[in-house]
Amino acid sequence: MSAPASSALDVHPLCLGGNVFGWTADDAASFAVLDRYTGAGGNFVDTADVYSAWVPGHEGGESEAVIGRWLAQRGGADGVQIATKVGMNAASGFHNLKPETVTAACDASLERLGVERIDLYYAHRDDTDVPLEESLGAFDALVKAGKVAHIGVSNVPPDRLREMVAVTKAEGYAPIAALQPAYNLLDRAGFEDELQAICAENDIACVPYYGLAMGFLTGKYTQESVAADIDSPRAKGAIKTYAGNERTWVTLDALRVIAAERSVPVAAVALAWLHGRDTVLAPIASARTVEQLDDLLPFVGLELTADEVAALDAASAA
């Protein structure tokens, strides 16, 4: 599938999530993952200024700083496209989309990353307290200043995305090139009901997060294992969200059958299904270790048959 033209992003099918960098992956582990990813042809890394402000003693920007140190070590960002975000970092005061916030947060992200331009800069969330003409105008100014190549939005409902598109057109602002929604085999309706059509109509690339449903679609959970006491906060969140739905286990069974027949990891099949959806440019998935990343990379070039897609569609249907 060709990428929506407006994104102008020539990117690897897997967008490497950077939320774990500086959180559950230290510099050494993060650098190893980034080296493995780029060594396999990857060139699209996603982060945010709020990563990892939820950790005691952190203020956000830790992930960007890790990526910046890695870029410095490898001699710069040549060939690597970086996406980051603004609008959710209360610890730094950058928790809104006021023009002054967008501008200051962008400068701070550029400094941490050690780059002159952010390839894709997202509004991390909607901010209805700021007129769209002002917030989107601030993003447009960053594009005109050469600090940002493309703009995106995340976590917005359909009506607001339509408004945003209308404002960019009416004001002559840089177009919205990408939407980052939660979207995976277990979370389909939120994107497919309306957002997908809006993306298709307006040439907006979908770069979904939670592509593996907080790890559930890696196949590491079973109905037996979730009954155990799991200490990981991330595991508890995933189990609470997905384990109680029978559709989850039906979908996992379907994934496991295809993965076994194709001799690839379950995660690779889940990502291949997602990458094949209309308007999806590159699903985001993170990895704390090279071993975890190696379970994701086989999805690149994996084309599911029509029967396989139909089986996953049926299993995951609400």
C-alpha positions as CSV (number, residue, x, y, z in Angstrom):
1,M,0.0,0.0,0.0
2,S,1.3,3.4,-0.8
3,A,1.6,6.0,1.9
4,P,-0.8,9.0,1.8
5,A,1.0,11.6,-0.3
6,S,0.6,14.5,2.1
7,S,2.8,12.8,4.7
8,A,5.8,12.8,2.3
9,L,7.3,10.4,4.8
10,D,9.5,7.7,3.3
11,V,9.5,5.5,6.3
12,H,10.1,1.9,7.3
13,P,6.9,-0.1,7.9
14,L,7.7,-0.4,11.6
15,C,7.8,2.8,13.6
16,L,10.0,2.1,16.6
17,G,8.3,3.4,19.8
18,G,10.6,5.3,22.1
19,N,8.4,5.3,25.2
20,V,10.6,2.8,27.0
21,F,13.9,4.7,26.4
22,G,15.0,6.2,29.7
23,W,12.3,4.3,31.5
24,T,12.5,0.6,31.4
25,A,15.5,0.7,29.0
26,D,18.7,2.5,30.0
27,D,21.1,4.0,27.5
28,A,22.9,0.8,26.8
29,A,19.7,-1.2,26.2
30,S,18.1,1.7,24.2
31,F,21.2,2.1,22.0
32,A,21.3,-1.6,21.3
33,V,17.6,-1.6,20.2
34,L,18.1,1.5,18.0
35,D,21.3,0.0,16.4
36,R,19.4,-3.2,15.7
37,Y,16.4,-1.4,14.3
38,T,18.4,0.9,12.0
39,G,20.7,-2.0,11.0
40,A,17.6,-3.8,9.8
41,G,16.7,-0.8,7.6
42,G,14.5,1.0,10.1
43,N,14.4,4.8,9.9
44,F,11.3,6.0,11.8
45,V,11.5,6.6,15.6
46,D,8.6,7.9,17.7
47,T,8.9,9.7,21.0
48,A,7.3,12.5,23.0
49,D,8.4,15.2,25.4
50,V,6.3,13.6,28.2
51,Y,8.2,10.3,28.1
52,S,8.9,9.4,30.9
53,A,7.5,12.1,33.3
54,W,5.4,9.5,35.2
55,V,8.6,8.0,36.7
56,P,9.5,9.5,40.1
57,G,12.3,12.0,39.7
58,H,11.7,12.4,35.9
59,E,10.3,15.6,34.3
60,G,9.8,14.3,30.8
61,G,12.1,14.5,27.8
62,E,14.1,11.5,29.0
63,S,13.3,9.5,25.9
64,E,14.2,12.3,23.6
65,A,17.5,12.8,25.5
66,V,18.4,9.1,25.1
67,I,17.7,9.3,21.4
68,G,19.7,12.5,21.2
69,R,22.7,10.8,22.8
70,W,22.4,7.9,20.4
71,L,22.2,10.2,17.4
72,A,25.3,12.0,18.6
73,Q,27.1,8.8,19.1
74,R,26.3,7.6,15.5
75,G,27.2,11.0,14.0
76,G,23.8,12.6,13.5
77,A,20.3,11.9,12.3
78,D,21.1,11.3,8.6
79,G,18.4,9.0,7.3
80,V,16.5,8.7,10.6
81,Q,13.2,10.4,10.8
82,I,12.1,11.4,14.3
83,A,8.6,12.0,15.4
84,T,7.8,13.7,18.8
85,K,4.9,15.3,20.5
86,V,3.8,18.3,22.6
87,G,0.8,18.9,24.9
88,M,0.8,16.4,27.7
89,N,3.9,17.2,29.8
90,A,2.5,18.9,33.0
91,A,5.8,18.4,34.8
92,S,7.5,20.9,32.4
93,G,4.5,23.2,32.0
94,F,4.1,22.1,28.4
95,H,0.6,20.6,29.0
96,N,-1.4,22.6,26.6
97,L,-1.4,23.8,22.9
98,K,-1.0,27.5,23.5
99,P,1.2,29.0,20.8
100,E,3.9,29.9,23.3
101,T,3.8,26.3,24.7
102,V,4.1,24.7,21.2
103,T,7.0,27.0,20.3
104,A,8.9,26.6,23.6
105,A,8.3,22.8,23.7
106,C,9.6,22.4,20.2
107,D,12.8,24.2,21.0
108,A,13.3,22.1,24.1
109,S,12.7,18.9,22.1
110,L,15.1,20.0,19.4
111,E,17.8,20.6,22.0
112,R,17.3,17.2,23.7
113,L,17.3,15.4,20.3
114,G,20.3,17.4,19.1
115,V,18.7,18.0,15.7
116,E,17.8,21.1,13.7
117,R,14.4,19.8,12.5
118,I,11.7,17.5,13.8
119,D,10.4,15.3,11.0
120,L,6.9,14.8,12.4
121,Y,5.6,17.0,15.3
122,Y,2.3,15.9,16.9
123,A,-0.2,17.6,19.0
124,H,-0.2,14.8,21.6
125,R,-3.8,15.5,22.6
126,D,-6.7,17.8,21.8
127,D,-6.9,21.1,23.6
128,T,-10.3,22.7,23.3
129,D,-9.3,25.7,25.4
130,V,-7.1,27.0,22.6
131,P,-8.7,28.1,19.3
132,L,-7.6,25.8,16.5
133,E,-6.5,28.9,14.5
134,E,-4.0,29.6,17.2
135,S,-2.7,26.1,18.0
136,L,-2.5,25.0,14.4
137,G,-1.1,28.4,13.5
138,A,1.8,27.8,15.9
139,F,2.6,24.4,14.3
140,D,2.4,26.1,10.8
141,A,4.9,28.7,12.0
142,L,7.3,26.0,13.1
143,V,7.1,24.5,9.6
144,K,7.7,27.8,8.0
145,A,10.7,28.4,10.3
146,G,12.2,25.1,9.2
147,K,12.0,23.6,12.7
148,V,9.4,21.0,11.8
149,A,8.9,19.2,8.5
150,H,5.3,17.8,9.0
151,I,2.6,18.1,11.6
152,G,0.4,15.5,13.1
153,V,-2.3,15.1,15.7
154,S,-3.0,12.3,18.2
155,N,-5.9,11.3,20.4
156,V,-8.5,13.4,18.7
157,P,-12.2,12.4,18.0
158,P,-13.6,12.5,14.5
159,D,-15.4,15.8,14.8
160,R,-12.3,17.6,16.0
161,L,-10.2,16.1,13.2
162,R,-12.6,17.4,10.7
163,E,-12.4,20.8,12.3
164,M,-8.7,20.7,12.2
165,V,-8.6,19.8,8.5
166,A,-11.0,22.6,7.8
167,V,-8.9,25.2,9.7
168,T,-5.7,24.2,8.0
169,K,-7.4,24.6,4.6
170,A,-9.1,27.8,5.4
171,E,-6.0,29.4,6.9
172,G,-3.5,28.0,4.4
173,Y,-1.6,26.2,7.1
174,A,0.6,23.2,6.7
175,P,-1.7,20.2,6.2
176,I,-2.2,17.5,8.8
177,A,0.1,14.8,7.6
178,A,-0.5,12.1,10.2
179,L,-2.9,10.9,12.8
180,Q,-1.8,8.8,15.7
181,P,-4.7,6.9,17.2
182,A,-4.9,3.8,19.4
183,Y,-5.6,1.0,16.9
184,N,-5.0,-2.7,16.8
185,L,-6.9,-6.0,16.4
186,L,-8.5,-5.7,19.8
187,D,-9.3,-1.9,19.5
188,R,-10.8,-1.4,16.1
189,A,-14.0,0.7,16.4
190,G,-12.4,3.9,17.6
191,F,-10.5,4.3,14.4
192,E,-12.5,2.3,11.8
193,D,-15.9,3.9,12.6
194,E,-15.1,7.4,11.4
195,L,-11.4,8.4,11.7
196,Q,-10.3,6.0,8.9
197,A,-12.6,7.6,6.4
198,I,-11.5,11.1,7.3
199,C,-7.9,10.0,6.9
200,A,-8.6,8.5,3.5
201,E,-10.5,11.6,2.4
202,N,-7.8,14.0,3.4
203,D,-4.7,12.1,2.6
204,I,-3.7,11.7,6.2
205,A,-1.4,8.8,7.2
206,C,-2.4,6.7,10.2
207,V,0.5,5.9,12.5
208,P,-1.2,3.8,15.2
209,Y,0.0,3.4,18.7
210,Y,-0.8,0.4,20.9
211,G,-0.4,-1.7,17.8
212,L,0.2,-4.8,20.0
213,A,-2.5,-3.9,22.5
214,M,0.0,-3.2,25.4
215,G,1.8,-6.5,24.6
216,F,-1.3,-8.7,24.5
217,L,-0.9,-9.3,20.8
218,T,2.6,-10.7,21.2
219,G,1.0,-13.9,22.4
220,K,2.9,-13.8,25.7
221,Y,-0.3,-14.0,27.7
222,T,-2.6,-17.0,28.1
223,Q,-5.8,-17.4,30.0
224,E,-3.8,-19.4,32.6
225,S,-1.0,-16.9,33.0
226,V,-3.2,-13.9,33.5
227,A,-4.6,-15.6,36.6
228,A,-1.2,-15.4,38.2
229,D,0.0,-12.4,40.3
230,I,1.9,-10.3,37.8
231,D,3.9,-7.5,39.4
232,S,4.6,-5.4,36.3
233,P,2.4,-2.3,36.2
234,R,2.3,-2.5,32.4
235,A,1.2,-6.2,32.6
236,K,-1.5,-5.4,35.1
237,G,-2.9,-2.6,32.8
238,A,-3.0,-4.9,29.8
239,I,-4.6,-7.7,31.7
240,K,-7.3,-5.4,33.2
241,T,-8.0,-4.0,29.7
242,Y,-8.1,-7.1,27.6
243,A,-8.2,-10.4,29.6
244,G,-11.9,-10.3,30.5
245,N,-13.1,-10.2,26.9
246,E,-13.6,-13.6,25.2
247,R,-12.9,-11.9,21.8
248,T,-9.3,-11.4,23.0
249,W,-8.7,-15.1,23.3
250,V,-10.4,-15.9,20.0
251,T,-8.3,-13.4,18.3
252,L,-5.1,-14.7,19.9
253,D,-6.0,-18.2,18.8
254,A,-6.4,-17.0,15.2
255,L,-3.1,-15.2,15.4
256,R,-1.3,-18.3,16.8
257,V,-2.6,-20.5,14.0
258,I,-1.3,-18.1,11.3
259,A,2.0,-17.6,13.1
260,A,2.6,-21.3,13.3
261,E,1.7,-21.8,9.7
262,R,4.0,-19.0,8.6
263,S,6.8,-19.8,11.1
264,V,6.8,-16.2,12.4
265,P,6.2,-14.6,15.8
266,V,2.6,-13.9,16.8
267,A,3.5,-10.2,17.1
268,A,4.6,-10.1,13.4
269,V,1.2,-11.4,12.3
270,A,-0.6,-8.8,14.4
271,L,1.5,-6.0,12.9
272,A,1.1,-7.3,9.4
273,W,-2.7,-7.2,9.7
274,L,-2.5,-3.7,11.0
275,H,0.0,-2.5,8.4
276,G,-2.4,-3.8,5.7
277,R,-5.3,-1.6,6.9
278,D,-6.4,1.3,4.7
279,T,-4.4,4.5,5.4
280,V,-2.0,2.9,7.9
281,L,1.5,4.0,7.1
282,A,3.5,2.4,9.9
283,P,2.3,0.9,13.2
284,I,4.3,1.9,16.3
285,A,5.7,-0.8,18.6
286,S,8.4,-0.5,21.2
287,A,11.0,-3.0,22.5
288,R,13.1,-2.9,25.6
289,T,15.6,-5.5,24.3
290,V,17.0,-6.6,21.0
291,E,15.2,-10.0,21.5
292,Q,11.9,-8.2,21.7
293,L,12.6,-6.3,18.6
294,D,13.5,-9.4,16.7
295,D,10.0,-10.6,17.3
296,L,8.6,-7.5,15.6
297,L,10.9,-7.2,12.6
298,P,9.7,-10.3,10.7
299,F,6.4,-8.5,10.0
300,V,8.2,-6.4,7.4
301,G,7.5,-8.0,4.0
302,L,4.9,-10.4,5.5
303,E,1.8,-10.2,3.4
304,L,-1.2,-12.0,4.7
305,T,-3.4,-13.8,2.3
306,A,-7.0,-12.8,1.9
307,D,-8.1,-15.8,3.9
308,E,-5.8,-15.0,6.7
309,V,-7.0,-11.4,6.8
310,A,-10.6,-12.6,6.8
311,A,-9.9,-15.0,9.7
312,L,-8.4,-12.2,11.8
313,D,-11.2,-9.8,10.8
314,A,-13.8,-12.3,11.9
315,A,-12.1,-13.3,15.1
316,S,-11.6,-9.6,16.2
317,A,-14.9,-8.3,15.1
318,A,-16.8,-6.6,17.9
